Amino acid sequence: MRQRILLIEDEPGLVMTLKDRLYDEGYVVTSSSHGVAGEDLAREQDFDLLILDIMLPGRNGFEICQRLRRAGVQTPVLMLTARGEVSDRVRGLRLGADDYLGKPFEMSELLARVDALLRRIPALAQVLRFGIAEVDFGSGRATRKGEAIELSAQLLRLLQYLAAHAGRTVSRDHLLRAVWGHQAALVTRTVDVHIARLRSALEADPREPRHIITVRGQGYRFDP
């Protein structure tokens, strides 16, 4: 699956150059030239990386980064700006940015930083323990209160993806793309059915789940 990047930048020439080059590298790129509109996109859609300028109309990059982190959006952020002072870099990182690149820059360096950020997949232990459940992703074995249960390969993939993004709300559409891939016959109801099966197998009370949480109108979140 091609990884999705949101570019919030108001220089038309730079936007065109970055979109073309990132597309050539295999990424799907969405762009916004306005701070408020860009933040709305970051909140409403699932992206793998956010490239964020600081000097933007409507709302600056510092504010956007801080507001997204406070809202629980954990998408990696690469700040891209002409302001290269150390104080600005420190401020951006303290507000939740993951990396910082000053203009002008070499395209090869930006691509290397993008690649590095996208490879920072949250570490996930081979064995996941939460509540009354224990799941060994290597062997495919699972237990509930110490008793063996069976989970299908699809349920294991779904749980592993949610656990790798623990604490982050993942939309149904995103789960379909990431876990099932592009299969035209599938609908978001497929995700709901599999979530219900996971809860029945692993939650102490599937009707009041503590770990596989529904975020109304947005998707699902795993809280270990």
C-alpha positions as CSV (number, residue, x, y, z in Angstrom):
1,M,0.0,0.0,0.0
2,R,1.4,3.4,-0.9
3,Q,2.0,5.6,2.1
4,R,0.0,8.9,2.3
5,I,1.7,12.2,3.0
6,L,0.0,15.5,3.9
7,L,1.9,18.6,2.7
8,I,0.9,21.9,4.3
9,E,2.9,24.5,2.5
10,D,1.9,27.8,0.8
11,E,4.7,28.3,-1.7
12,P,3.1,27.1,-5.0
13,G,6.4,26.3,-6.7
14,L,7.7,24.2,-3.8
15,V,4.4,22.4,-3.5
16,M,4.5,21.4,-7.2
17,T,8.1,20.3,-6.9
18,L,7.6,18.3,-3.7
19,K,4.4,16.6,-4.9
20,D,6.0,15.6,-8.2
21,R,9.1,14.2,-6.5
22,L,7.3,12.4,-3.7
23,Y,4.8,10.9,-6.2
24,D,7.8,9.6,-8.2
25,E,9.1,8.0,-5.0
26,G,5.8,6.1,-4.6
27,Y,3.9,8.3,-2.1
28,V,0.4,9.6,-2.3
29,V,0.5,13.3,-1.6
30,T,-2.3,15.6,-0.5
31,S,-1.6,19.3,-0.1
32,S,-3.1,22.4,1.5
33,S,-1.8,26.0,1.3
34,H,-3.8,27.2,4.4
35,G,-3.1,26.5,8.0
36,V,-6.7,26.0,9.2
37,A,-7.7,23.9,6.2
38,G,-4.5,21.8,6.5
39,E,-5.1,21.1,10.2
40,D,-8.7,20.0,9.3
41,L,-7.3,17.5,6.8
42,A,-4.8,16.2,9.4
43,R,-7.6,15.6,11.9
44,E,-10.2,14.2,9.5
45,Q,-8.1,11.8,7.3
46,D,-5.4,9.2,8.0
47,F,-1.9,10.1,6.9
48,D,1.4,8.4,7.4
49,L,3.4,11.6,7.5
50,L,2.7,15.4,7.8
51,I,5.2,17.8,6.2
52,L,4.4,21.1,7.8
53,D,5.6,24.6,7.0
54,I,5.7,27.2,9.9
55,M,4.9,30.4,8.1
56,L,1.3,29.7,6.9
57,P,-1.8,31.9,6.4
58,G,-4.6,31.3,8.8
59,R,-2.6,29.3,11.4
60,N,1.1,28.8,11.8
61,G,2.9,25.5,11.9
62,F,3.7,25.7,15.6
63,E,0.0,26.1,16.5
64,I,-1.0,23.3,14.1
65,C,1.5,20.9,15.6
66,Q,0.5,21.7,19.2
67,R,-3.2,21.5,18.5
68,L,-2.9,18.2,16.7
69,R,-0.9,16.6,19.5
70,R,-3.4,17.9,22.1
71,A,-6.2,16.3,20.0
72,G,-4.4,13.0,20.1
73,V,-3.2,13.0,16.4
74,Q,0.1,11.2,16.5
75,T,1.0,11.3,12.8
76,P,4.8,11.9,12.4
77,V,5.5,15.6,11.7
78,L,8.4,17.0,9.6
79,M,8.7,20.7,10.0
80,L,9.8,22.5,6.9
81,T,10.6,26.2,7.1
82,A,12.9,29.1,6.2
83,R,13.2,29.9,9.9
84,G,16.4,28.1,10.8
85,E,17.1,29.5,14.2
86,V,17.9,27.0,17.0
87,S,15.2,28.4,19.1
88,D,12.6,27.7,16.4
89,R,13.8,24.1,16.0
90,V,13.7,23.5,19.7
91,R,10.2,25.0,20.0
92,G,8.9,22.9,17.1
93,L,10.3,19.7,18.6
94,R,9.0,20.5,22.1
95,L,5.5,21.0,20.6
96,G,5.6,17.5,19.1
97,A,7.4,17.7,15.8
98,D,9.5,14.6,15.0
99,D,12.1,16.3,12.7
100,Y,13.0,19.7,11.4
101,L,14.4,20.7,8.0
102,G,15.3,24.3,7.1
103,K,15.0,25.9,3.7
104,P,16.7,25.8,1.3
105,F,17.3,22.1,1.4
106,E,18.6,19.4,-0.9
107,M,15.8,17.1,-2.2
108,S,17.9,14.1,-1.3
109,E,18.0,15.1,2.3
110,L,14.3,15.7,2.5
111,L,13.6,12.3,1.0
112,A,16.0,10.6,3.4
113,R,14.2,12.3,6.4
114,V,10.8,11.3,5.0
115,D,12.0,7.7,4.6
116,A,13.5,7.7,8.2
117,L,10.2,9.0,9.7
118,L,8.1,6.5,7.8
119,R,10.3,3.7,9.0
120,R,9.7,4.6,12.6
121,I,6.9,2.1,13.1
122,P,6.0,1.8,16.8
123,A,7.9,-1.1,18.3
124,L,5.6,-4.1,19.1
125,A,6.7,-7.0,21.2
126,Q,6.2,-10.5,19.7
127,V,3.9,-11.3,22.6
128,L,1.1,-8.8,23.5
129,R,-0.5,-8.9,26.9
130,F,-3.5,-6.8,28.0
131,G,-6.4,-7.4,30.3
132,I,-7.2,-11.1,30.4
133,A,-5.6,-11.8,27.1
134,E,-2.2,-12.8,25.8
135,V,-1.4,-13.1,22.0
136,D,1.8,-14.4,20.5
137,F,1.9,-13.0,17.0
138,G,4.9,-15.2,16.0
139,S,3.1,-18.5,16.7
140,G,-0.5,-17.3,16.3
141,R,-1.4,-18.6,19.7
142,A,-3.7,-16.7,22.0
143,T,-5.1,-17.2,25.5
144,R,-8.0,-15.7,27.5
145,K,-7.6,-16.1,31.2
146,G,-4.9,-18.6,30.5
147,E,-7.1,-20.8,28.3
148,A,-6.2,-21.3,24.7
149,I,-8.5,-19.7,22.1
150,E,-8.3,-19.5,18.3
151,L,-7.9,-16.3,16.3
152,S,-8.0,-16.3,12.5
153,A,-5.0,-14.9,10.6
154,Q,-7.2,-11.9,9.7
155,L,-8.0,-11.2,13.3
156,L,-4.4,-11.4,14.2
157,R,-3.4,-9.0,11.5
158,L,-6.1,-6.6,12.6
159,L,-5.1,-6.7,16.3
160,Q,-1.4,-6.4,15.4
161,Y,-2.1,-3.3,13.3
162,L,-4.2,-1.7,16.1
163,A,-1.6,-2.5,18.7
164,A,1.2,-1.1,16.6
165,H,-0.8,2.2,16.6
166,A,-1.8,2.0,20.3
167,G,-3.4,5.1,21.5
168,R,-4.2,6.4,18.0
169,T,-7.6,6.4,16.5
170,V,-7.6,4.5,13.2
171,S,-10.5,5.0,10.8
172,R,-12.4,2.0,9.3
173,D,-11.3,3.0,5.8
174,H,-7.7,3.1,6.9
175,L,-8.0,-0.3,8.5
176,L,-9.5,-1.7,5.3
177,R,-6.6,-0.4,3.3
178,A,-3.9,-1.5,5.8
179,V,-5.2,-4.9,6.9
180,W,-7.3,-6.1,3.9
181,G,-5.7,-4.2,1.1
182,H,-7.6,-2.9,-1.9
183,Q,-10.5,-5.3,-2.4
184,A,-13.5,-3.7,-4.0
185,A,-16.0,-6.1,-2.5
186,L,-15.2,-5.1,1.1
187,V,-17.1,-2.4,3.0
188,T,-16.4,-0.7,6.3
189,R,-18.9,-3.1,7.9
190,T,-16.3,-5.7,7.5
191,V,-14.1,-3.9,10.0
192,D,-17.0,-3.7,12.5
193,V,-17.7,-7.4,12.3
194,H,-14.0,-8.3,12.9
195,I,-13.7,-5.9,15.8
196,A,-16.8,-7.5,17.4
197,R,-15.1,-10.9,17.0
198,L,-11.9,-9.6,18.6
199,R,-13.8,-8.2,21.5
200,S,-15.7,-11.5,22.0
201,A,-12.5,-13.4,22.1
202,L,-10.3,-11.1,24.1
203,E,-12.2,-8.6,26.2
204,A,-13.5,-9.5,29.7
205,D,-16.8,-7.9,28.8
206,P,-17.3,-7.4,25.0
207,R,-20.2,-5.1,25.6
208,E,-18.1,-2.8,27.7
209,P,-14.6,-3.1,26.1
210,R,-11.7,-1.6,27.9
211,H,-9.0,-2.2,25.2
212,I,-10.5,-2.2,21.8
213,I,-12.4,1.1,21.9
214,T,-14.9,2.6,19.5
215,V,-14.3,6.3,18.8
216,R,-17.7,7.5,17.7
217,G,-17.7,8.8,14.1
218,Q,-13.9,8.2,13.7
219,G,-12.9,4.6,14.1
220,Y,-11.2,2.4,16.6
221,R,-8.4,2.8,19.1
222,F,-6.4,0.1,21.0
223,D,-5.6,0.9,24.6
224,P,-3.4,-1.7,26.2
